[in-house]
């Protein structure tokens, strides 16, 4: 199979977006490959790691359809010199890691630490050094795409390096395994898998909500591991006490150890993240470009990573230098789309929900400190996240004219500079509004 043959097969199987942005850049090295190992080249480490973690199985299936073999997939960086023997040795070394389905690029070294995630990072590091002893369980919570999974898998990768048995799954995978084992009368294998590991890492435990039978099984799994001093680490988008339809005995156990939150990164941390990701993947960005990206994208670290991939892919495919104009054109629609997707009712409803106040109070003539503060937050976020003018916002809130809107925005900006707590509230609300996370 030639590189052209491979691309024609994978194009039919992958999503059009993934193919055009990433998979199209793969080069199949037929001369270096054989029936046991298929070797590819990718332009940088980030794309290589992303494709390997998401598309290895599909690439293997393509080989199987084309010539009946199912080789190991190895993706090198363009210009990297490795012999086949070295590749085989690396695969043997990483066999345990691959069996845990951990992304090898999720390490403590590649995680950018800032005020928004310092506590969670320190706790994860402590757990990785003394699993089952310190902070057991560790419960990490925060919004979508802020690095919870990265920290969870960094713990796993560190443990694998020390020959620990690691199970990393999403709670959905745990539920699927549980259901499959019941149907096939194979609960002994299920319990052996989940209760005899050294570390159990569970992503997105909020989806246990309302799953009574799975909660019962997870309760016993948790107890077995905890009693044996085995480490349990979980992530969620909210505190245990805020997970609806979760039995009290699980809520209390989730809080036995340490709960640590990850918040939306501030501007300085976002700049550091972009610098780190760019450096890791050989993407050369000027300070002006880095500041532009950090200032205009507020949603998540995952979004920042996606933007860097797009910039690098566009520059590579178009043989174009990365400059500010190119980045502005590339992100123009994304920034516009974000603002178009956010409506004024979204802003007021999410702010009211999070600040525990009625939307009608925010739109009323009330001037209590609580209402005035909530109204100021709505005004600031409405101006930041929507295309609405100040007169539009004044009309929506039933205020006299745009001068009141201007005054509140000025006051909010002053508070952002002087009050760290106000700044954190604003940043958390931004993330929830963009993701419509009530």
GILINNOR-V511126 format. One record per pair of residues at least 12 apart in sequence whose C-alpha atoms are under 10 Angstrom apart, sorted by the first residue. I is the first residue (numbers start at 1). J is the second residue. D is the distance in Angstrom with one decimal. If there is no record, write none. Layout:
I/J/D
I/J/D
//
This chain:
1/28/8.8
1/29/10.0
1/30/7.3
1/63/8.2
1/66/7.5
1/67/7.7
2/27/9.4
2/28/7.0
2/29/8.3
2/30/6.5
2/31/9.7
3/26/8.4
3/27/6.0
3/28/4.7
3/29/7.3
3/30/7.4
3/40/9.1
4/27/8.8
4/28/8.4
5/28/9.5
5/66/8.9
6/24/10.0
6/26/9.5
6/27/9.0
6/28/7.5
6/59/8.6
6/62/7.5
6/63/7.9
6/66/8.6
7/19/8.9
7/23/8.0
7/24/6.8
7/25/9.4
7/26/8.2
7/27/8.7
7/28/8.8
7/59/10.0
7/62/9.7
8/24/9.6
9/59/9.2
9/62/6.5
9/63/9.0
9/65/9.1
9/66/8.3
10/23/8.0
10/24/8.9
10/55/9.7
10/58/7.9
10/59/7.0
10/61/9.5
10/62/6.7
10/63/9.6
11/23/8.2
11/24/8.1
12/62/10.0
13/58/7.8
13/59/9.3
13/61/9.8
13/62/8.5
14/55/8.5
14/58/8.2
14/59/9.6
18/51/9.2
18/55/9.9
20/313/9.2
20/317/9.7
21/47/9.6
21/309/8.0
21/310/6.9
21/311/10.0
21/312/9.6
21/313/6.3
21/314/8.1
21/317/9.1
22/42/8.8
22/43/9.6
22/47/6.7
22/48/8.9
22/50/8.8
22/51/7.5
22/309/8.4
22/310/8.9
22/313/7.3
23/42/8.8
23/47/8.7
23/48/9.4
23/50/10.0
23/51/7.2
23/55/8.9
24/42/9.5
24/313/10.0
24/317/9.6
25/40/9.9
25/41/8.3
25/42/6.2
25/43/7.1
25/47/8.9
25/48/9.8
25/313/8.4
25/316/9.0
25/317/8.4
26/39/9.9
26/40/6.2
26/41/5.7
26/42/5.1
26/43/7.9
26/47/9.2
26/48/8.5
26/51/9.1
26/75/8.4
26/76/9.7
26/77/10.0
26/78/9.7
27/39/8.6
27/40/5.3
27/41/5.1
27/42/6.7
27/43/9.3
27/75/9.2
27/76/9.7
27/78/9.1
28/40/4.5
28/41/6.6
28/42/9.4
28/75/9.1
29/41/7.2
29/75/9.8
29/76/9.9
32/83/8.6
32/84/7.3
33/71/9.2
33/72/10.0
33/73/9.7
33/74/9.5
33/84/8.2
34/69/9.6
34/71/7.9
34/72/9.8
34/84/9.7
35/63/9.4
35/67/9.3
35/68/9.3
35/69/6.1
35/70/7.4
35/71/5.8
35/72/8.7
36/69/7.9
36/70/7.3
36/71/4.4
36/72/6.1
36/73/8.9
36/88/9.8
37/69/9.8
37/70/8.6
37/71/4.8
37/72/4.7
37/73/6.1
37/74/7.0
37/84/8.4
37/87/8.9
37/88/8.4
38/59/9.4
38/60/8.7
38/63/8.9
38/70/8.9
38/71/5.8
38/72/6.1
38/73/5.1
38/74/6.2
38/75/8.4
39/71/9.4
39/72/8.5
39/73/6.3
39/74/4.9
39/75/5.9
39/76/7.3
39/84/8.9
39/87/9.3
40/73/7.8
40/74/6.2
40/75/4.7
40/76/6.1
40/77/8.5
40/78/9.0
41/74/8.5
41/75/5.4
41/76/4.8
41/77/5.5
41/78/5.4
41/79/8.5
41/80/8.8
42/75/6.6
42/76/6.3
42/77/5.2
42/78/5.8
42/79/9.5
43/76/8.7
43/77/5.9
43/78/5.4
43/79/8.8
43/281/8.8
43/282/9.1
43/312/9.2
43/313/8.9
43/316/8.5
44/75/9.9
44/76/8.4
44/77/5.4
44/78/7.0
44/79/9.8
44/280/8.6
44/281/5.4
44/282/6.7
44/283/8.6
44/309/9.8
44/312/9.3
45/75/9.0
45/76/7.9
45/77/6.1
45/78/9.2
45/105/9.0
45/280/7.2
45/281/5.4
45/282/8.1
46/77/9.4
46/105/8.2
46/277/8.3
46/278/9.3
46/280/7.4
46/281/5.4
46/282/9.0
46/305/9.2
46/308/9.6
46/309/7.9
47/75/9.4
47/77/9.1
47/281/8.2
47/309/7.4
47/312/9.7
47/313/9.3
48/74/9.1
48/75/5.8
48/76/7.0
48/77/7.0
48/78/9.9
48/281/9.7
49/75/7.9
49/76/9.4
49/77/9.8
49/103/7.8
49/104/7.8
49/105/6.9
49/106/10.0
50/103/8.6
50/105/8.9
51/75/8.4
52/73/7.6
52/74/7.8
52/75/7.0
52/103/9.0
53/98/9.6
53/101/8.3
53/102/8.4
53/103/6.4
53/104/8.7
53/105/9.7
54/103/9.6
55/73/9.7
56/72/8.4
56/73/6.3
56/74/8.8
56/75/9.5
57/70/9.3
57/72/9.4
57/73/8.6
59/71/9.2
59/72/9.6
59/73/7.7
60/72/7.4
60/73/7.2
72/88/9.4
72/91/8.8
73/91/9.7
74/87/7.6
74/88/9.4
74/91/8.8
75/87/9.9
77/281/9.9
93/161/9.7
94/160/9.0
94/161/9.2
96/157/9.9
96/160/7.0
96/161/9.1
96/163/8.3
96/164/9.3
96/165/8.3
96/166/8.9
97/156/8.5
97/157/7.0
97/158/9.9
97/159/9.5
97/160/6.1
97/161/8.3
97/163/9.5
97/165/9.4
97/166/8.5
98/160/9.9
99/165/9.9
99/166/9.0
99/167/8.8
99/168/9.7
100/153/9.7
100/156/8.3
100/157/9.1
100/160/8.8
100/165/8.5
100/166/6.2
100/167/5.7
100/168/6.0
100/169/8.5
101/153/9.3
101/156/9.8
101/166/9.6
101/167/8.4
101/168/6.9
101/169/8.2
102/150/9.8
102/152/9.5
102/153/6.1
102/154/8.6
102/156/7.2
102/157/6.9
102/160/9.7
102/166/9.4
102/167/9.2
102/168/7.1
102/169/9.3
103/149/9.9
103/150/8.6
103/153/7.0
103/154/8.6
103/156/9.5
103/157/8.1
104/153/8.4
104/154/8.3
104/156/9.6
104/157/6.9
105/150/8.7
105/153/9.2
105/154/8.5
105/157/9.1
105/280/10.0
106/147/9.6
106/149/8.4
106/150/5.2
106/151/7.3
106/152/8.6
106/153/6.0
106/154/5.2
106/155/9.0
106/156/9.2
106/157/7.6
106/158/9.9
107/150/7.2
107/151/7.4
107/152/9.3
107/153/7.2
107/154/4.3
107/155/7.7
107/156/8.9
107/157/6.8
107/158/7.6
108/121/8.1
108/124/8.9
108/125/7.7
108/128/10.0
108/150/8.4
108/151/7.1
108/152/9.9
108/153/9.2
108/154/5.6
108/155/8.0
108/157/9.1
108/158/8.4
109/154/8.8
110/150/9.1
110/151/10.0
110/154/9.1
110/273/9.3
110/276/7.5
110/277/8.0
110/280/8.2
111/147/8.1
111/150/7.4
111/151/7.7
111/154/8.7
111/273/8.2
111/276/8.6
111/277/9.3
112/147/9.3
112/265/10.0
112/269/7.5
112/270/8.9
112/271/10.0
112/272/6.9
112/273/5.7
112/274/9.3
112/275/9.6
112/276/7.3
112/277/9.1
113/265/9.4
113/269/7.4
113/272/8.6
113/273/8.5
114/262/9.9
114/263/9.9
114/265/7.3
114/266/8.2
114/268/8.2
114/269/5.5
114/270/8.9
114/272/8.6
114/273/9.4
115/262/9.2
115/263/8.6
115/264/9.7
115/265/7.6
115/266/8.0
115/268/9.6
115/269/7.8
116/146/9.4
116/261/8.3
116/262/5.8
116/263/4.8
116/264/6.3
116/265/5.3
116/266/7.2
116/269/8.1
116/424/8.6
117/142/9.6
117/146/8.8
117/147/8.6
117/148/9.4
117/260/8.6
117/261/7.0
117/262/4.8
117/263/6.4
117/264/8.5
117/265/7.8
117/269/9.6
118/260/9.3
118/261/9.2
118/262/8.1
118/263/9.8
119/140/9.8
119/259/9.6
119/260/6.3
119/261/7.5
119/262/8.1
120/138/9.2
120/139/9.0
120/140/6.6
120/141/8.8
120/147/9.8
120/148/8.7
120/151/8.1
120/258/9.5
120/259/8.3
120/260/5.0
120/261/6.1
120/262/6.5
120/263/9.9
121/140/9.6
121/147/9.8
121/148/9.5
121/151/7.0
121/152/9.8
121/154/9.9
121/260/8.8
121/261/9.7
121/262/8.9
122/260/9.6
123/135/7.5
123/138/7.7
123/139/9.6
123/140/9.2
123/151/9.7
123/258/8.1
123/259/9.1
123/260/7.6
124/138/7.8
124/139/9.7
124/140/8.9
124/151/6.6
124/152/7.6
124/153/9.9
124/154/8.2
124/155/6.4
124/233/8.8
124/260/9.4
125/151/8.8
125/154/8.7
125/155/7.2
125/158/9.2
126/155/9.4
127/155/7.4
127/159/9.7
127/231/8.0
127/232/9.5
127/233/8.8
128/152/9.9
128/154/8.4
128/155/5.3
128/156/7.9
128/157/9.2
128/158/6.4
128/159/6.5
128/162/9.8
128/199/9.7
128/231/9.3
129/155/9.0
129/158/8.5
129/159/8.5
129/162/9.9
130/159/9.9
130/231/9.0
131/155/9.2
131/159/8.4
131/164/9.7
131/198/8.1
131/199/7.4
131/229/8.3
131/230/7.0
131/231/5.3
131/232/8.6
131/233/9.8
132/198/8.2
132/199/8.0
132/225/8.9
132/226/7.6
132/227/9.7
132/228/8.5
132/229/4.8
132/230/4.6
132/231/4.1
132/232/7.5
132/233/9.9
133/226/9.9
133/229/6.8
133/230/8.2
133/231/7.7
134/229/10.0
134/231/8.8
134/257/8.1
134/258/9.1
135/231/8.5
135/232/9.1
135/233/9.1
135/256/8.4
135/257/4.7
135/258/5.4
135/259/8.8
136/225/10.0
136/226/7.5
136/229/8.2
136/230/8.2
136/231/5.9
136/232/6.2
136/233/7.5
136/253/9.7
136/254/9.0
136/255/9.3
136/256/7.2
136/257/4.7
136/258/7.1
136/259/10.0
137/200/9.8
137/222/9.1
137/225/10.0
137/226/7.9
137/230/9.2
137/231/6.5
137/232/4.9
137/233/5.6
137/234/7.6
137/253/8.0
137/254/6.6
137/255/7.6
137/256/6.6
137/257/4.8
137/258/6.6
137/259/8.5
138/152/9.8
138/201/9.7
138/231/8.3
138/232/6.6
138/233/4.8
138/234/6.3
138/235/8.5
138/254/7.9
138/255/8.3
138/256/8.6
138/257/5.8
138/258/5.1
138/259/6.1
138/260/7.7
139/152/9.9
139/202/9.7
139/205/9.7
139/232/8.6
139/233/5.9
139/234/4.9
139/235/5.8
139/236/7.7
139/238/9.9
139/239/8.4
139/240/8.5
139/254/6.7
139/255/7.5
139/256/9.4
139/257/7.7
139/258/6.1
139/259/4.6
139/260/6.3
139/261/8.4
140/152/8.5
140/203/9.5
140/204/9.9
140/233/7.8
140/234/6.2
140/235/4.7
140/236/6.5
140/237/8.5
140/238/8.8
140/239/8.5
140/258/8.4
140/259/5.8
140/260/4.9
140/261/5.6
140/262/7.3
141/204/9.0
141/205/9.8
141/206/9.8
141/234/8.4
141/235/5.5
141/236/4.7
141/237/5.2
141/238/5.5
141/239/6.4
141/240/8.9
141/259/7.4
141/260/6.4
141/261/4.8
141/262/6.2
141/263/8.8
142/235/8.2
142/236/6.7
142/237/4.8
142/238/6.1
142/239/8.4
142/260/8.7
142/261/5.5
142/262/4.9
142/263/6.0
142/264/8.3
142/428/9.3
143/236/8.3
143/237/5.3
143/238/7.8
143/261/9.1
143/262/7.5
143/263/7.1
143/264/7.6
143/299/9.4
143/300/8.3
143/428/8.1
143/431/7.3
143/432/7.6
143/435/9.2
143/437/8.7
144/236/9.2
144/237/6.9
144/262/9.9
144/263/9.9
144/264/9.5
144/299/8.6
144/300/7.0
144/301/9.0
144/302/8.5
144/431/8.3
144/432/9.0
144/435/8.3
144/437/9.3
145/237/10.0
145/264/9.2
145/299/8.0
145/300/5.1
145/301/5.6
145/302/5.0
145/303/7.5
145/304/9.6
145/431/9.8
146/262/6.7
146/263/7.1
146/264/6.6
146/265/7.9
146/299/8.7
146/300/5.5
146/301/5.4
146/302/7.0
146/303/9.5
146/431/9.9
147/262/7.6
147/263/9.5
147/264/9.8
147/300/8.6
147/301/6.9
147/302/8.0
148/203/8.3
148/204/9.4
148/234/9.2
148/235/6.4
148/236/8.2
148/237/9.1
148/261/9.0
148/262/7.3
149/170/9.7
149/201/9.6
149/202/9.3
149/203/6.9
149/204/9.0
149/234/9.4
149/235/7.4
149/236/9.7
151/235/9.5
152/168/8.4
152/200/10.0
152/201/6.6
152/202/8.1
152/203/7.8
152/233/7.1
152/234/7.6
152/235/7.6
153/166/9.9
153/168/7.5
153/169/10.0
153/201/7.8
153/202/9.8
153/203/9.6
153/233/10.0
155/199/9.0
155/201/8.6
155/233/8.9
156/168/7.4
156/199/7.6
156/200/8.8
156/201/7.5
156/233/9.7
159/198/8.7
159/199/8.0
160/199/9.8
163/198/9.7
164/197/7.9
164/198/6.0
164/199/7.5
165/196/8.3
165/197/5.1
165/198/5.1
165/199/6.5
165/200/8.8
166/194/9.5
166/196/9.6
166/197/5.9
166/198/6.0
166/199/4.9
166/200/6.2
166/201/7.5
166/231/9.6
167/193/8.1
167/194/7.2
167/195/9.7
167/196/9.6
167/197/6.6
167/198/8.2
167/199/6.3
167/200/5.0
167/201/6.0
167/202/8.3
167/232/9.9
168/194/9.8
168/199/8.3
168/200/6.2
168/201/4.6
168/202/6.0
168/203/7.8
168/233/9.5
168/234/9.9
169/200/8.2
169/201/6.4
169/202/5.3
169/203/6.3
169/204/9.2
169/234/10.0
170/201/8.2
170/202/5.4
170/203/4.3
170/204/6.1
170/205/7.6
170/207/9.3
170/234/9.3
170/235/9.2
171/201/9.5
171/202/6.0
171/203/5.9
171/204/5.9
171/205/5.5
171/206/8.3
171/207/6.7
171/208/7.0
171/214/9.6
171/218/9.7
171/234/9.3
171/235/9.6
172/202/9.4
172/203/8.6
172/204/8.1
172/205/8.5
172/207/7.2
172/208/8.3
173/202/9.3
173/203/9.4
174/190/9.5
174/194/9.0
174/202/8.3
174/203/9.7
174/205/9.9
174/208/9.9
174/214/8.5
174/218/8.8
175/207/9.6
175/208/8.5
175/211/8.8
175/213/9.4
175/214/6.3
175/215/9.3
175/217/9.5
175/218/9.2
176/214/9.6
177/190/7.2
178/190/6.9
178/191/9.0
178/213/9.4
178/214/7.3
178/217/8.3
178/218/9.5
179/213/9.6
179/214/8.5
191/217/9.2
191/220/9.7
191/221/7.6
191/224/9.9
192/221/9.9
194/218/9.5
194/221/7.0
194/222/9.3
194/224/9.6
194/225/8.7
195/220/9.3
195/221/6.0
195/222/8.2
195/223/9.3
195/224/6.5
195/225/6.0
195/226/9.8
195/228/9.3
195/230/8.9
196/221/9.7
196/224/8.9
196/225/7.8
196/228/9.3
196/230/8.8
197/225/8.2
197/230/7.5
197/231/8.9
197/232/10.0
198/225/8.2
198/228/9.3
198/229/8.6
198/230/5.2
198/231/6.4
198/232/8.8
199/225/8.5
199/229/9.7
199/230/6.0
199/231/4.7
199/232/5.9
199/233/7.7
200/221/9.7
200/222/9.0
200/225/8.3
200/230/7.9
200/231/6.3
200/232/4.9
200/233/6.4
200/234/8.4
201/231/8.3
201/232/6.0
201/233/4.9
201/234/5.9
201/235/8.4
202/232/7.8
202/233/6.3
202/234/4.7
202/235/6.5
202/236/9.1
203/233/8.5
203/234/5.8
203/235/5.0
203/236/6.8
203/237/9.8
204/234/7.4
204/235/5.3
204/236/4.7
204/237/7.0
204/238/9.5
205/234/6.7
205/235/6.2
205/236/5.4
205/237/8.4
205/238/9.4
205/240/9.0
205/243/8.8
206/234/9.7
206/235/8.2
206/236/5.5
206/237/6.9
206/238/7.3
206/239/8.9
206/240/8.0
206/242/9.0
206/243/5.9
206/244/8.2
206/245/9.7
206/246/8.5
207/236/8.6
207/237/9.8
207/243/8.6
207/244/9.5
207/245/10.0
207/246/9.5
208/243/8.5
208/244/9.1
208/245/8.3
208/246/6.9
208/247/9.7
209/243/6.5
209/244/5.8
209/245/5.0
209/246/5.3
209/247/8.7
210/243/9.6
210/244/7.5
210/245/4.9
210/246/6.4
210/247/8.8
211/245/8.2
211/246/8.2
211/247/9.8
212/245/8.6
212/246/8.2
212/247/8.2
215/246/7.7
215/247/7.6
215/249/9.9
215/250/7.8
216/247/8.9
216/249/9.9
216/250/9.0
218/250/8.6
219/247/9.6
219/249/8.0
219/250/6.4
219/253/8.6
220/250/9.9
222/250/9.0
222/253/8.4
222/254/9.3
223/253/8.8
226/253/9.7
232/254/9.5
232/257/9.6
233/254/9.4
233/257/9.8
233/258/9.8
234/254/8.4
234/259/9.5
235/259/9.6
235/260/9.6
235/261/9.5
236/261/9.5
237/261/9.2
237/262/9.5
237/437/9.9
238/261/8.8
239/251/9.1
239/254/9.2
239/255/9.0
239/259/7.9
239/260/9.2
239/261/8.6
240/252/8.0
240/253/9.2
240/254/6.5
240/255/7.1
240/259/8.8
241/254/9.1
241/255/8.7
263/300/9.8
263/424/7.8
263/425/9.6
263/427/8.0
263/428/6.7
263/431/9.4
264/298/8.0
264/299/7.8
264/300/7.0
264/301/8.6
264/424/7.9
264/425/9.7
264/426/9.6
264/427/6.0
264/428/6.0
264/429/9.3
264/430/8.7
264/431/7.1
265/294/10.0
265/298/8.5
265/299/9.4
265/300/8.1
265/301/8.2
265/424/9.2
265/427/8.0
265/428/9.3
266/294/9.1
266/295/9.8
266/298/8.9
266/423/8.9
266/424/8.5
266/427/7.7
267/291/8.6
267/294/6.3
267/295/6.9
267/296/10.0
267/297/9.8
267/298/8.9
268/291/9.3
268/294/8.4
268/295/9.8
269/294/9.0
270/290/9.0
270/291/8.9
270/293/8.8
270/294/5.6
270/295/8.6
270/297/9.1
270/298/8.9
270/300/9.2
270/301/7.8
270/304/8.3
271/287/9.1
271/290/6.4
271/291/6.6
271/292/9.5
271/293/8.3
271/294/5.8
271/295/8.8
271/304/10.0
272/290/9.1
272/294/9.3
273/290/9.7
273/294/9.1
273/301/7.8
273/304/8.3
273/305/8.9
274/289/10.0
274/290/6.6
274/291/9.2
274/293/8.3
274/294/7.7
274/301/8.9
274/304/7.0
274/305/7.8
274/307/9.7
274/308/7.9
275/287/9.0
275/290/7.4
277/304/9.0
277/305/7.2
277/308/7.9
277/309/9.8
278/290/9.5
278/305/9.0
278/308/7.2
278/309/9.3
278/312/9.4
281/308/9.2
281/309/9.1
281/312/9.2
282/312/9.2
283/308/8.0
283/309/9.1
283/311/8.8
283/312/6.6
283/315/10.0
283/322/9.0
284/312/9.1
284/321/9.8
284/322/7.8
284/323/9.8
285/308/9.7
285/311/9.8
285/312/9.9
285/322/7.1
285/323/7.8
285/324/9.1
286/322/8.7
286/323/7.8
286/324/8.3
287/324/9.9
288/323/9.0
288/324/7.2
289/322/8.9
289/323/7.2
289/324/5.5
289/325/9.1
289/326/9.7
289/327/7.3
289/328/8.8
290/324/9.2
290/327/9.9
292/324/8.2
292/327/8.7
292/328/8.3
293/307/8.5
293/308/9.3
293/324/9.7
293/327/8.3
293/328/8.7
293/331/8.5
296/331/9.0
296/332/10.0
296/334/9.9
296/335/7.2
297/331/9.3
297/334/9.1
297/335/7.4
297/338/9.3
298/335/9.9
298/338/9.9
298/385/9.7
298/427/8.1
298/428/10.0
298/430/7.3
298/431/7.0
298/434/8.5
299/338/9.4
299/427/9.3
299/428/9.6
299/430/7.4
299/431/5.3
299/432/8.6
299/433/9.2
299/434/6.6
299/435/7.7
300/431/7.5
300/434/9.9
300/435/9.8
307/327/9.3
307/330/8.9
307/331/8.0
307/334/9.6
308/327/9.8
310/327/9.5
310/330/8.2
310/331/9.4
311/323/9.9
311/326/8.4
311/327/6.8
311/330/7.4
311/331/9.1
314/326/9.2
314/327/9.6
314/330/8.6
315/327/9.8
335/385/9.6
336/385/9.8
336/386/9.1
336/387/8.7
337/386/9.9
338/385/7.6
338/386/8.2
338/387/9.9
338/434/7.0
338/435/9.6
339/382/9.6
339/383/9.9
339/384/8.5
339/385/5.3
339/386/4.6
339/387/6.2
339/388/9.3
339/434/8.5
340/385/8.6
340/386/6.5
340/387/6.9
340/388/9.6
341/385/9.1
341/386/8.1
341/387/9.8
341/433/9.8
341/434/7.9
341/435/9.6
341/436/9.5
342/382/8.6
342/385/6.6
342/386/5.8
342/387/8.7
342/433/7.2
342/434/6.6
342/435/9.1
342/436/8.3
343/382/8.2
343/385/8.6
343/386/6.6
343/387/8.8
343/388/8.8
343/433/9.2
343/434/9.9
344/378/8.7
344/379/9.5
344/381/9.3
344/382/6.4
344/383/9.5
344/385/9.2
344/386/7.4
344/387/9.6
344/388/8.2
344/392/9.6
344/393/7.9
344/396/7.8
344/397/9.5
345/359/9.1
345/378/10.0
345/382/9.5
345/396/9.0
346/378/10.0
346/382/9.3
346/432/9.7
346/433/6.6
346/434/9.1
346/436/7.2
346/437/9.7
346/438/9.3
347/359/9.9
347/377/9.3
347/378/6.3
347/379/8.9
347/380/10.0
347/381/7.1
347/382/6.4
347/385/8.7
347/386/9.1
347/429/8.7
347/430/8.9
347/432/9.3
347/433/6.2
347/434/9.2
347/436/9.0
348/360/9.3
348/362/7.8
348/363/8.9
348/374/8.9
348/375/8.5
348/377/9.1
348/378/5.9
348/379/8.9
348/381/9.2
348/382/8.5
348/397/9.3
348/433/9.4
349/362/9.8
349/378/9.4
349/433/9.2
349/436/9.9
349/438/8.3
350/378/9.3
350/429/7.6
350/430/9.7
350/432/7.4
350/433/6.5
350/436/7.8
350/437/7.7
350/438/5.9
351/374/7.1
351/375/8.9
351/377/7.6
351/378/6.7
351/381/9.3
351/425/9.8
351/426/9.5
351/429/6.9
351/430/9.5
351/432/9.1
351/433/8.4
351/438/9.2
352/371/9.7
352/374/7.4
352/375/9.2
352/377/9.9
352/378/8.8
352/438/10.0
353/438/7.2
354/374/9.9
354/425/9.4
354/428/9.7
354/429/7.9
354/432/9.4
354/438/8.0
355/370/8.9
355/371/9.6
355/373/9.6
355/374/7.2
355/377/10.0
355/425/9.4
355/429/9.8
356/370/9.8
356/374/9.6
357/370/8.4
357/371/7.7
357/374/8.0
358/371/9.1
358/374/9.9
359/371/9.8
359/374/9.5
359/375/9.5
359/397/10.0
360/397/9.4
361/374/9.2
361/375/8.8
362/374/6.6
362/375/5.3
362/376/9.2
362/378/8.4
362/397/7.5
362/398/9.6
363/375/7.7
363/394/9.8
363/395/10.0
363/396/7.9
363/397/4.8
363/398/6.2
363/399/8.2
364/397/7.8
364/398/7.4
364/399/8.9
365/397/9.5
365/398/8.3
365/399/8.4
372/408/9.4
373/408/9.4
373/412/9.2
373/422/9.9
375/397/8.6
375/405/9.8
375/408/8.5
376/404/9.9
376/405/8.4
376/407/9.3
376/408/5.5
376/409/7.1
376/410/9.8
376/411/8.1
376/412/6.7
377/408/8.5
377/409/8.6
377/412/7.2
377/422/9.2
377/425/9.0
377/426/7.2
377/429/9.1
378/393/9.4
378/397/9.3
378/408/9.7
378/409/9.7
378/426/9.5
378/429/9.7
379/393/7.1
379/394/8.6
379/397/8.7
379/404/9.7
379/405/6.6
379/406/8.9
379/407/10.0
379/408/7.0
379/409/6.7
379/412/8.9
380/393/10.0
380/405/8.4
380/406/9.2
380/408/7.2
380/409/5.3
380/410/8.8
380/411/9.2
380/412/6.6
380/413/8.3
380/426/8.8
381/409/9.0
381/412/9.7
381/426/7.7
381/427/9.6
381/429/8.4
381/430/7.1
381/433/8.9
382/409/9.9
382/430/9.9
382/433/10.0
383/405/9.1
383/406/9.8
383/409/8.2
384/409/9.6
384/430/9.0
385/430/7.9
385/433/8.5
385/434/8.0
389/402/8.7
389/405/9.8
390/402/5.2
390/403/8.2
390/404/9.0
390/405/6.1
390/406/7.3
390/409/9.8
391/403/8.7
391/404/9.7
391/405/8.0
391/406/9.8
392/405/9.9
393/405/7.5
394/406/9.7
412/426/9.5
//
